[in-house]
Amino acid sequence: MERELEEWFNLHKFHFYSGSYETKELANYLGVSTRTIQRWVKEKTSPTKEQLAQIREYLVSKKAS
């Protein structure tokens, strides 16, 4: 899961800083708080495998938009 988490983190940075989405939008999509996502980014906690799959779906849908 380390590789998956690293992949997500890099995608998050790319999409977040390119203005593709806001953390709030991703949090709403996942049904978690923005604080939860901040903890993931700071590597205090990690998303589950299911959440990683949802994140990928979200990023793919944003990329297609």
SEMAR-437905 format. One record per residue: x negated, y negated, z of N, C-alpha, C in turn; residue number from 1. Coordinates in steps of 0.2 Angstrom, whole numbers, always signed. Layout:
# SEMAR-437905
    n.u    n.v    n.w   ca.u   ca.v   ca.w    c.u    c.v    c.w  resi
      X      Y      Z      X      Y      Z      X      Y      Z   NUM
...
//
This chain:
# SEMAR-437905
    n.u    n.v    n.w   ca.u   ca.v   ca.w    c.u    c.v    c.w  resi
     -4     +6     +0     +0     +0     +0     -4     -6     +0     1
    -11     -6     +2    -15    -12     +2    -15    -15     -5     2
    -16    -11    -10    -17    -13    -17    -10    -17    -19     3
     -4    -14    -17     +2    -17    -19     +3    -23    -15     4
     +1    -24     -9     +1    -30     -6     -3    -35     -9     5
     -9    -33    -10    -14    -38    -14    -11    -40    -20     6
     -8    -36    -24     -5    -38    -30     +1    -43    -29     7
     +5    -41    -24    +10    -46    -23     +8    -53    -21     8
     +3    -53    -17     +0    -59    -14     -3    -63    -20     9
     -6    -60    -24     -9    -64    -30     -3    -66    -35    10
     +2    -62    -36     +8    -65    -40    +11    -70    -36    11
    +12    -70    -30    +15    -75    -26    +12    -82    -27    12
     +5    -81    -26     +1    -88    -27     +2    -91    -34    13
     +2    -86    -39     +2    -89    -45     +9    -92    -47    14
    +14    -88    -45    +21    -91    -46    +23    -97    -42    15
    +21    -96    -36    +22   -102    -31    +19   -108    -33    16
    +12   -108    -35     +9   -114    -36    +10   -116    -44    17
    +13   -112    -48    +15   -114    -54    +22   -117    -55    18
    +25   -117    -49    +32   -120    -48    +37   -116    -51    19
    +36   -109    -52    +41   -104    -54    +46   -103    -49    20
    +45   -104    -43    +50   -102    -38    +48   -105    -31    21
    +52   -106    -26    +51   -108    -20    +51   -102    -15    22
    +48   -102    -10    +48    -97     -5    +55    -96     -2    23
    +59   -101     -2    +66   -101     +1    +70    -97     -4    24
    +69    -97    -11    +73    -93    -16    +71    -86    -15    25
    +65    -84    -14    +63    -77    -14    +66    -75     -7    26
    +65    -78     -2    +68    -76     +5    +75    -75     +4    27
    +79    -79     +1    +86    -78     +0    +88    -72     -4    28
    +84    -71     -9    +84    -65    -14    +83    -58    -10    29
    +78    -58     -5    +76    -52     -1    +81    -52     +5    30
    +84    -57     +7    +88    -57    +13    +84    -57    +19    31
    +78    -61    +19    +74    -62    +25    +73    -69    +26    32
    +70    -71    +31    +68    -78    +32    +62    -81    +29    33
    +62    -87    +28    +55    -90    +25    +49    -88    +29    34
    +51    -88    +36    +46    -87    +41    +43    -80    +39    35
    +47    -75    +38    +45    -68    +36    +40    -68    +30    36
    +41    -72    +25    +37    -72    +19    +30    -76    +21    37
    +31    -81    +25    +25    -84    +28    +20    -79    +32    38
    +23    -75    +35    +19    -70    +39    +16    -65    +34    39
    +20    -63    +29    +17    -59    +24    +11    -62    +21    40
    +11    -69    +19     +6    -72    +16     +0    -73    +20    41
     +1    -74    +27     -4    -75    +31     -7    -68    +34    42
     -4    -63    +31     -6    -56    +33     -5    -54    +40    43
     +0    -57    +43     +2    -55    +50     +6    -49    +50    44
    +11    -48    +45    +15    -43    +44    +15    -41    +36    45
    +18    -36    +34    +18    -34    +27    +25    -32    +25    46
    +27    -33    +19    +33    -31    +16    +33    -23    +16    47
    +39    -20    +16    +40    -13    +15    +39    -12     +8    48
    +39     -5     +6    +38     -3     -1    +44     -5     -5    49
    +50     -5     -1    +56     -7     -4    +56    -14     -6    50
    +54    -18     -1    +53    -26     -2    +48    -27     -8    51
    +43    -24     -8    +38    -25    -13    +41    -24    -20    52
    +45    -18    -21    +49    -17    -27    +54    -23    -29    53
    +57    -25    -23    +62    -31    -25    +58    -37    -27    54
    +52    -38    -24    +48    -44    -26    +46    -43    -33    55
    +44    -37    -35    +42    -37    -42    +48    -38    -47    56
    +54    -35    -45    +60    -37    -49    +61    -44    -49    57
    +61    -48    -44    +62    -55    -43    +57    -59    -48    58
    +51    -57    -47    +46    -60    -51    +46    -59    -59    59
    +48    -53    -60    +50    -51    -68    +55    -55    -70    60
    +61    -56    -66    +66    -60    -68    +65    -67    -69    61
    +60    -70    -65    +58    -77    -65    +54    -78    -71    62
    +50    -73    -73    +45    -73    -78    +49    -74    -85    63
    +55    -70    -85    +59    -69    -91    +63    -76    -92    64
    +64    -80    -87    +68    -86    -87    +65    -91    -91    65
//
